[in-house]
Amino acid sequence: MRLLVHSGFFFAVGEEEPAYALTPSSKLLVKDNPNCLSSFVKLPDQGGGANNNSSRQEGGDATASSSAFERAYGMPFWEYTDRNAGFNALFNDAMAEDSGMMNLVVGDCCGAVFRGVESLVDVGGGTGTFARIIVAAFPGIRCKVLELPQVIGRLASGRNSSGKLEFVEGDMFQCVPSAGAVLLRMILHDWKDEECVKILKKCKDAISSKGEGGKVIIIDIVMDEKKEVDHELVQTKLNFDMVMMFMLNGKERTEKEWERLFLEAGFQRYKITHLFGFRSLIEVFP
Ligand SMILES: C[S@@+](CC[C@H](N)C(=O)[O-])C[C@H]1O[C@@H](n2cnc3c(N)ncnc32)[C@H](O)[C@@H]1O
């Protein structure tokens, strides 16, 4: 308990025989908290990937074309989620918990971002948690969620009761359904540069709106460890960078690296807004 108090997971009340209370950090692990992150915390242990011994031994060759995960497990990450129902469920729940945190910022920070957007496609939008938050916060927006069969297959129905949310099974490398704007939340850091350019080109083709809403909205990490003053924030971003490299051969990018991808995919300009915590919001305009 002393260690957990020291690490900020409990408050100790009293000296001789202390009582313990939850802190803001440990409250995030309590199941009935609407912002619970318990599946997200379990993820590295259950999936193997970055924490698995064989994967660690494989980790040395960061230049190989397959990820350390693929070399350790004999298949790419997304095939592994398809073939392992238990891990697939945990992964999707973890992503849903993480994107559920967006309800803390969407209403206050994203009004201007979604102005002029009537329809949106959330590419790789998981089980639709963020899409649900958006259609609730902005009733004028209809949203499609494009996802792999192993994610869509677990969902009870393809549409929500208001008819504003629709799930579409597909592969973002083949086709992104047409919509006024396209959303990519925590997607591009999973992929190498060439793959990101392919995804971004498909997103550009999918944008139907010529007005102010016609854009790609990216929520992802922007690295800036030289200028960043918050040590823990930098540490978190660097940890994500390592996990992306091991699991998927992906990476976290600096602004320069992001800019290169946008220009190569044929976009004209972009605007970065720092959201909360370690993520940024990047609007990219055709
Ligand atoms: C890191 S998760 C992010 C999920 C969600 N956007 C979020 O922020 O919670 C990446 C998602 O991309 C999906 N995905 C991977 N490859 C895909 C593909 N080729 N086409 C569509 N979705 C894909 C995965 O199923 C997964 O749900």
The ligand as a MOL file (V3000), in Angstrom:
LIG
                    3D

  0  0  0     0  0            999 V3000
M  V30 BEGIN CTAB
M  V30 COUNTS 27 29 0 0 0
M  V30 BEGIN ATOM
M  V30 1 C -5.9020 1.8950 -32.8330 0
M  V30 2 S -7.4970 1.4150 -33.3000 0 CHG=1
M  V30 3 C -8.3450 2.9720 -33.2340 0
M  V30 4 C -9.8470 2.7980 -33.0920 0
M  V30 5 C -10.6280 4.1070 -32.9970 0
M  V30 6 N -10.3910 4.9810 -34.1260 0
M  V30 7 C -10.3000 4.8150 -31.7000 0
M  V30 8 O -9.7190 5.8860 -31.7210 0
M  V30 9 O -10.6500 4.2800 -30.6520 0 CHG=-1
M  V30 10 C -7.3120 1.1350 -35.0520 0
M  V30 11 C -8.5910 0.6240 -35.7300 0
M  V30 12 O -8.3260 0.4900 -37.1310 0
M  V30 13 C -9.0640 -0.6230 -37.6030 0
M  V30 14 N -8.4650 -1.0730 -38.8770 0
M  V30 15 C -7.2560 -1.6870 -39.0540 0
M  V30 16 N -7.0430 -1.9340 -40.3600 0
M  V30 17 C -8.1390 -1.4490 -41.0220 0
M  V30 18 C -8.5030 -1.4210 -42.4060 0
M  V30 19 N -7.6970 -1.9320 -43.3490 0
M  V30 20 N -9.6960 -0.8640 -42.7480 0
M  V30 21 C -10.5160 -0.3470 -41.7880 0
M  V30 22 N -10.2190 -0.3390 -40.4580 0
M  V30 23 C -9.0460 -0.8930 -40.0820 0
M  V30 24 C -8.9230 -1.6350 -36.4830 0
M  V30 25 O -9.9040 -2.6380 -36.5240 0
M  V30 26 C -9.0250 -0.7410 -35.2370 0
M  V30 27 O -10.3430 -0.6690 -34.7500 0
M  V30 END ATOM
M  V30 BEGIN BOND
M  V30 1 1 1 2
M  V30 2 1 2 3
M  V30 3 1 2 10
M  V30 4 1 3 4
M  V30 5 1 4 5
M  V30 6 1 5 6
M  V30 7 1 5 7
M  V30 8 2 7 8
M  V30 9 1 7 9
M  V30 10 1 10 11
M  V30 11 1 11 12
M  V30 12 1 11 26
M  V30 13 1 12 13
M  V30 14 1 13 14
M  V30 15 1 13 24
M  V30 16 1 14 15
M  V30 17 1 14 23
M  V30 18 2 15 16
M  V30 19 1 16 17
M  V30 20 1 17 18
M  V30 21 2 17 23
M  V30 22 1 18 19
M  V30 23 2 18 20
M  V30 24 1 20 21
M  V30 25 2 21 22
M  V30 26 1 22 23
M  V30 27 1 24 25
M  V30 28 1 24 26
M  V30 29 1 26 27
M  V30 END BOND
M  V30 END CTAB
M  END
